[in-house]
Amino acid sequence: MSREERLRKQREKQAEFRRNMAAVKAENSAKDRDPPVVATPTILVSTRQVSIGNEIVSSLRVTFECQTLVSSFDVADFVLSSQLGVIRKMHSDVANGSNRCRLQEQVRRLVSHFERPHLIIEADRPSRDQQRWRPSVPGGGDASSAIFKPTSPYLCLTLATLTQTNVTILHSNSQEDTARWLSALGRQESLRGWQLPAVDKLGEKQDRICELLRRIPAVNPGVALLMASRFRNIREIFNSSVSVIAQRCNIGEALARQIHRNFTK
């Protein structure tokens, strides 16, 4: 082989190598530009919230394109995964000392059923007089956000007590703002792979299984829905090990062990 031929083949190999490297670089650049595909979150909504927070449900479905499933449960107001449950409270409810026992009981149940409990404190809707005389807020902010400033010793004590628990406290200015929080939390669960199964309506068998499981202590509505979707029947659920329950229901072993213990009682 002559020297010219060797040089020609060498140049061809170098050109092919440069083309391959350019293709790899372009592919990596495209991956960096494309955002991760996030599954549409499924949010369980308690029947009580449908009657008192209809704007939240409407915003979740229309504005934020979330899938909602209305069900009857009382351990939370919204369930976004088997680990994350949300209670929605109005600011006046939290600031009123007469509601102390009820709030404590609701938070206690929320903490006992969910590994990542959340509390959304929503601003009360202003009356007509308040709307008429509402002061403007510099910078275009919402004047209703001012009501979250602690205005009583009891409110300060309540917030201080909640900060000593593992409850995450979020503030909302309206029902639409609450829906925005729920949508963001639901998409966060989807990115982690902990989203609830997408179901428009539970079948008769799944509905019966969920209703039965929700009566068992430590089984929250998210866990009940996952069990009804990922196990064939009740017998398989009750005979499953702690590790299988934890894996299929996306929960920690401590909660799975507690649920398994309740199955054997």
Residue pairs with C-beta under 8 A, 6 or more apart in sequence:
36 191
38 187
38 190
38 191
39 190
39 195
39 198
40 65
40 66
40 67
40 190
40 198
41 66
41 67
41 80
41 183
41 186
41 187
41 189
41 190
41 195
41 196
42 66
42 67
42 68
42 69
42 186
42 195
42 196
42 197
42 198
42 199
43 60
43 66
43 67
43 68
43 69
43 78
43 79
43 80
43 182
43 186
43 196
44 68
44 69
44 70
44 71
44 73
44 78
44 79
44 80
44 196
44 221
44 222
44 225
45 57
45 60
45 68
45 69
45 70
45 71
45 77
45 78
46 70
46 71
46 72
46 73
46 74
46 76
46 77
46 78
47 70
47 71
47 72
48 74
48 77
49 56
49 57
49 77
49 78
49 88
50 57
50 70
53 77
53 88
53 175
53 178
55 175
55 176
55 179
56 88
56 175
56 176
56 178
56 179
56 182
57 68
57 70
57 179
59 175
59 176
59 179
59 180
60 66
60 68
60 179
60 182
60 183
61 67
61 68
63 176
63 179
64 179
64 180
64 182
64 183
66 182
66 183
66 186
67 198
67 200
69 199
69 200
69 201
69 202
69 225
71 202
71 210
71 221
73 79
73 214
73 220
73 221
74 109
75 85
75 109
75 110
75 113
75 114
75 220
75 221
76 85
76 86
76 87
76 110
76 113
76 114
76 117
76 220
76 221
77 86
77 87
77 88
78 85
78 86
78 88
78 182
79 85
79 86
79 196
79 220
79 221
79 222
80 86
80 182
80 185
80 186
80 189
80 196
80 222
81 189
81 194
81 195
81 196
81 222
81 250
82 194
82 196
82 220
82 222
82 223
82 226
82 249
82 250
82 251
83 114
83 115
83 116
83 189
83 194
83 222
83 250
83 251
83 252
84 114
84 115
84 116
84 117
84 118
84 185
84 189
84 194
84 222
85 110
85 113
85 114
85 117
85 118
85 220
85 222
86 117
86 118
86 119
86 120
86 182
86 185
87 106
87 107
87 110
87 117
87 118
87 119
87 120
88 120
88 122
88 178
89 103
89 119
89 120
89 121
89 122
90 121
90 122
90 123
90 124
91 121
91 122
91 123
91 124
91 147
91 148
92 124
93 99
93 103
94 103
94 121
94 155
94 158
94 159
95 151
95 152
95 154
95 155
95 158
97 154
100 154
100 158
103 158
107 117
107 119
107 162
107 165
107 167
110 117
110 119
110 167
111 117
111 165
111 166
111 167
112 218
113 218
113 219
113 220
114 220
115 251
115 252
115 255
116 166
116 168
117 165
117 166
117 167
117 168
118 167
118 168
118 169
118 170
118 185
119 162
119 167
119 168
119 169
119 170
120 170
120 171
120 172
120 178
120 181
121 148
121 169
121 170
121 171
121 172
122 171
122 172
122 173
122 174
122 175
122 177
122 178
123 144
123 145
123 147
123 148
123 171
123 172
123 173
123 174
124 147
125 174
126 134
126 144
134 143
134 144
135 143
136 143
137 143
137 145
137 146
142 173
144 173
144 174
145 171
145 173
148 171
150 156
150 159
159 169
162 169
163 169
170 181
172 178
172 181
186 195
189 195
193 250
194 250
196 222
196 225
196 226
197 225
197 226
197 229
197 230
199 206
199 225
199 229
202 210
202 225
202 228
205 228
206 228
206 229
209 224
209 227
209 228
209 233
209 234
209 237
210 221
210 224
210 225
210 228
212 234
213 219
213 223
213 224
213 227
213 228
213 237
214 220
214 221
214 224
216 259
216 262
216 263
217 258
217 262
218 255
218 258
218 259
218 262
219 227
219 259
219 262
223 249
223 251
223 259
226 248
226 249
226 250
227 237
227 248
227 249
230 248
230 249
231 237
231 240
231 248
237 263
238 263
240 248
240 260
241 260
242 253
242 256
242 257
242 260
243 253
243 256
245 251
245 256
245 259
245 260
246 252
246 253
246 255
246 256
249 256
